[in-house]
Amino acid sequence: MDRKNNMKFNVAEKFVSVNGEGRLAGQLAVFIRFCRCNLDCTYCDTGWARDLGVAYEVMDTEQIYDYIKSTGVKNVTITGGEPLIQDGIRELFEKLATDKTLRVEVETNGSVDISQFMDIKDRPSFTVDYKLPASGMEDQMFLLNFSRVGSIDTVKFVVSDENDLNKAKQVIEKFELTKKCSVYLSPVFGKISPEQIVEFMKENNLNNINLQLQIHKIIWDPNKKGV
C-alpha cells in the first residue's frame, strides 16, 4: 500500500493494558482511541476524547498497524470517541483483517450502521452499545444494528438504574439478542451496585447474559487515562 494514499486519523491515545470489559476482559490488549464522538452520554468516561481541543497524534493506517505489531500484543481494541465516524475507517479495518494473528474488536456507540462493514473478509467483532434512557441518547440508536449483530459480536447495556434494567430486558427480548450474540450488562460506575443488577438477573431469569464490571476502574483510579 502506498503510504501517500493512506487515510490519516486523529488518535487521542494508544497504549497497552488489560482489556477492562467484554469477552476478552483480563487479557492484554493494545488500544487505539480516536478523537470525536457524535453522542454526549450523561455518564461518558472518555468525554475528554470528544473535546475539540484535545491533544492528538495524526497517524495513518500503516503507522497504526506498525504500532500495533510493535507491541507484540494480539488483541486489538479500536475505540473512541466513536470509531465508525472516522473518515476512512474501513481502510483500517481491512488492513487489520489481513493479519490473521490479530483479534480485533471495535467498540461502537450503537448510533452508526454497522452493516457497511459486514462484508469485510475476516471482519472485526463489534461491541455495540444500546444507550439506555439514563444516557440521554436512546433516541440516537440505529435499531437495525441489533438485528444485524452476529455470533462474533457483543451488545452492551450500560445501566444506571432500575428503569435502565427494565428497558435492557425489553430490548434483549425484542431483538432476541441472546440467540445472536454475547450480551453484557454493565453498571455505570458509582450509580448502581453490581448486587442490584444480579438481583434483577435472578428475579427475571436472565439466562445467557453476563454481568460486566470494568476491571480497569477496579485496578486503577476510575479517571486514569491510558489504562
N, C-alpha and C positions, 0 to 999 in steps of 0.2 A: 504493500500500500504506500502511495506517495504521501510523505508527511505533510507536504504543502497543501494537500487536499483534505487532511484530517479535520474533523469537526473539533472546535475548541469549546471547553466548558469552564465555568467558574466553580472551582472546588473550594468549599468552605473549610473542609478539613479532611485529612486522610490519616489513618492510624491503624494499628493492630491492637486488638483487645479480645476478651471473651465475648461471644455473642450473648447479649443480655436477654434475648427473648426468641421465641419461635422454635422450630423443630430442632435447630442446632444449638439451642441455649447451652451455655457452658463450654462450648468448643471455641477454639481460636478462630477469629475471622479478621479479614482485612476490610476496613470500612472506607468507602468513598462517599462523602457527604457533599451534595450540591447546594448551591445557593438558590433562593427563590422558592416560594410556595404560593399557590393560588387560594389557599384557605387560611383561616385565622381561628383555630380552635381555642376554646377558653382555657384548656389545660396544657397547651403546647409546651413541651420542654426543650424544644430546639428553635424557639421563636427568633433567637438571635441570627439564625442562618437565613431567615427571610428578610432581615433588615437590609434596606437598600444601601446602608453604609458599612455593611460587614466586610471585613478584610477577606480576600480570597486569592487563590492561586489559579492562573489560567493554565489549563492542561489540555492537550489534545488526546485523541483516542489512543494513539500509540504510547504516549507518555503515561497515561493511566494504566494501560496494560503492563508496561515495563515496570511501573512502581509495584503493581500487584505481584508480579513474578519475582521482584527483588526481595519480597518479604518471605517467600517460601511457604506462605500460608495458602491453603487450598480453598477455604470457604471465603466467599466474597459477598459483602452486603453493600448494595447500592441504595443510598438513602438520601434524605434531604432535611429541610426543603421538600420539594416534590420532584423526583427524578423524571417522571413522564412528561413534564412540561419543558424539559431542557431541549433546545433545538439540536437535532441530530442524534438524539439518544439511541435511536435504533442502530446507528452505526456502531456505537459502543457495545450494545447487546450482541450484535452479530460478531464482532471481534472476539468478545469473551467466549461466545459459544463455540468458536473454533478450537478452543483449548479444552480438551476432554478431561484434563486433570483438575479443573476448577469446578466448584459448585457455587453457582451464582444465584443470589436471592435479591429481589428488588422490592423494597418497601414503598408502597404507594397508598395515597390517602383515600382512594375509592371514588374520586370525582372525575377521573380520566379513563377513557375507554381503553381497556387492556387488549381488546381483540386485534388492534392494529399490530400487535407484536406476537400473536399466537402462531403465525406461520413461520417464525424463525426456527430453523432446524436446531434442535437441542437448545431450545429457548430457556431463559432463566425461569426460576419459580417466582411467583408473585405472592407477596403478603399484602393482601388488600384490606384496608380498614373499612369498617362501616361506622361512620360517625353518628353516634347516638345523640338523643335530644340535648343532653347537658353540654355537648361540644359546641352547640350553636351553629353547626354546619351540616345538619342532617339533610337539609333541602338541597345540598350540593351533590349528593350521591348520584353516581351514574349506575342506576339499578341493574342494567343489563350485565354489568360485571359479575353480579352474584349468580347469574345463570351460566356464565362462561368459564368460571374457575374450574380447574381440573385437579386430578389426583396429586400433582406435584405442588399445588398451590395451597395457600392458607388464607382464611378470613379471620380477622382480628377485631374484637369488640372491646374498646376501652371504656370501662364503666365508671360512673361517678356516684350512682345512687340506685335505689330500688326501681325507679322509673326506667332507667337505662337497662337494667337487667331484664325487666319485662319486655322492653322493646327488642332487645337482643334475641330473646326467646322467640318472639314473633317472626323476626327476620330469618332466623335459623330454620324455623319450621316452614315458612313461606317458600324459601328457595331450596329446601331440603339439603342444606349445606353439608350435614354430616355424611351424606351419601356421595358427595362430590370431592371434598377437600378436607384438610385439617381445620379445626375451629378452636379458637382461643378466646377466653375471657380474661381481661387484664384490668386490675384496678387502677384508677387514677391515683397516683401517689399522694397519700395524705387525705384522700376524700372518702374512701370506702375501705373497709377492712377485708382482707382475704377471707376471714371467717364468714363474713356476711355473704360473700359470693359462694363459698362452699355450701352454706346452709340453703341458699337459693337453688343450687345444683341438686342437692339432696331432695328438697321439697318438690322439685319439678322433674325429678328423674332424668336429668340431662346426661344421657349416655353419649360417649364418643366426643365429649367436649373437654378441653383442657383448661385448667386454671393456670395462668401465666403470671409469674412475678418477674419484675425487671431486675435481673441479677446485678447489673452494673450499679443500680441505685442502692443495693444492699452492700456491695463491696466498697464502693466509693461514696463520697458526698454526692447527693442526688443532683446537684447543679454542676458537677465537674464535667468539663469538656474532654474530648479525646479519649473516652473510655467506652 
